[in-house]
Amino acid sequence: MKIAFIGLGNMGAPMARNLIRAGHQLHLFDLNQQVLAELAELGSRISESPKHAAQGAELVITMLPAAAHVRAVYLNDDGVLAGICAGVPAVDCSTIDPQTIREVAAVAAQQGVVVGDAPVSGGTGGAQAGTLTFMVGASLEHFAALKPILAQMGRNIVHCGDVGTGQIAKICNNMLLGISMIGVAEAMALGDALGIDTGVLANIINTSTGRCWSSEMYNPWPGVVQTAPASRGYTGGFGAELMLKDLGLATEAARTARQPVILGAVAQQLYQAMSARGDGGKDFSAVIEGYRKDTQV
Ligand code: NAD
């Protein structure tokens, strides 16, 4: 299949590689010429604009930093909608607010083009291994068209509802993750300050009612989970800056819905404080450093 793939960064490039490996012919576009040159060596077509990439494509996939880039890539004069044929499906895999993708989809619908959202979880490791989870917001018919291709980049392809619901699922889950990590950090730091061995405490939590993914798989105390970023200096995980971005999307979506997200807003401020002191590049579990007496800032 001829697939336009736009946005070839840390996530997009390995996703595109998986599609090339699966035998698809890719029309690639990114502002970064270096990444385009690398992927061109694998036999893909380099495009001059999103419009050019979409021309002749049978599917369009975008993977961009934020909402402003998604608007520009679809709606500008040289954007996707200027080049795509009616009836060709498109899907945006970026993490953005639900409202933006709904607005882009509404504009696309006027010319017979269906745009859905499919944000991912699984990080760059999942993108490379082809094991991402896609949270898809699309009609059932659109979902059926997208699923076989998404399955070549991911393991779990979940239909969440109509366009925008993929983003809703993503920001609600990540808000909870951000909050639960802070809860685990507080409990682990308190236990240490009061004098219990942190390994013993983690075992108790993980067989008791406090157990959650942040305590069990990704515990923020160094050495508790050998494979967690905490055990390798908070490197190579999910950066606090990305968590901050997702919490910003959640609190902004909550504001528009007049829905209180009290803990989500507090969590946002804690990750913002991390970012402000220059720790935004660390894994988000390093939020515990603000609680530990030996690392407090
Ligand atoms: P990135 O910054 O590494 O890559 C974005 C790419 O988009 C860059 O190559 C950039 O040059 C390109 N780009 C920007 N504006 C463009 C434009 N107008 N036209 C064409 N290309 C343009 O970001 P990433 O880490 O790949 O993340 C992409 C999306 O996935 C984000 O929305 C992010 O929140 C989400 N996400 C990232 C991760 C992760 O672990 N990195 C995990 C889950 C979801």
Boltz pocket constraint, residues with backbone or C-beta under 6 A from the ligand:
constraints:
  - pocket:
      binder: B
      contacts: [[A, 6], [A, 7], [A, 8], [A, 9], [A, 10], [A, 11], [A, 12], [A, 29], [A, 30], [A, 31], [A, 32], [A, 35], [A, 63], [A, 64], [A, 65], [A, 66], [A, 69], [A, 72], [A, 73], [A, 93], [A, 94], [A, 95], [A, 96], [A, 120], [A, 121], [A, 122], [A, 123], [A, 124], [A, 237], [A, 238], [A, 242], [A, 245]]
      max_distance: 6.0
